[in-house]
Amino acid sequence: MLKQLKIIVEKHPDVYVAYPLGLKGVVVGEGDTYEEALDDVKSAIAFHVETFGKEVFEDEPAVLEAFIAEARVAM
């Protein structure tokens, strides 16, 4: 069975970091490239599900869309 998940991939100065939406617990992957981070987080997700079972998927409906916004805030 395949489950569709949304994955956030962030580019930092020295590494890419990736994490899924819609899972209970903390699952993170990283890599020197976007593809490496994505492959790493997919492996981490598989391990997480194998370890804790299908209960790791949130009961709420799947995330339909994810947006990134920027805002200025007073400091």
Sequence and secondary structure as in RCSB ss.txt:
>XXXX:A:sequence
MLKQLKIIVEKHPDVYVAYPLGLKGVVVGEGDTYEEALDDVKSAIAFHVETFGKEVFEDEPAVLEAFIAEARVAM
>XXXX:A:secstr
      EEEEE SS EEEEESSBSS   EEESSHHHHHHHHHHHHHHHHHHH GGGB SS               
